[in-house]
Amino acid sequence: MSFQHHQSCMEACVLCMQECDRCFNACVSEPDAAEMAECIRLDRECAQLCWITIAFVSQGSKLMNDLCRRCANACEACAAECGKYDKEHCRRCAEACQQCMKECRLMASTAIV
C-alpha cells in the first residue's frame, strides 16, 4: 500500500468528518430537526468513524482494513440519508460521504491484514 493511497484515504476522511459535523450542526438548527433525527445520528456516527479511521490509517495499523470497511459502510448510510433532504448542507455531506466511501473501500480492498 503506497503512501499516496493512505494520504488519499485520510484526506477523504477529513473532508467527510468536516462535512458531517457541519451537516449535524445545521440539521439540529432546522425547524424540522425532529424529522431529521436519523440524519443527525448518522452525521455524528460517520464523523466519529472518520476520525478513528484517520488515526488507524496514519499509523498503518493492521486493523485499518476492517476499520476502513466499517467507515465506508457508515459513509454509505450517511450519504443515503442525507440524500433524502433538499438542503445544501445535506448535499455537501452526501458528496463527501460518497467520496470517503470510495477511498475507504479502496483501502479496505488493498490493505495488508
Secondary structure as UniProt FT lines:
FT   HELIX           3..29
FT   TURN            31..32
FT   HELIX           33..36
FT   HELIX           37..59
FT   TURN            62..63
FT   HELIX           64..82
FT   TURN            83..84
FT   HELIX           88..110
//
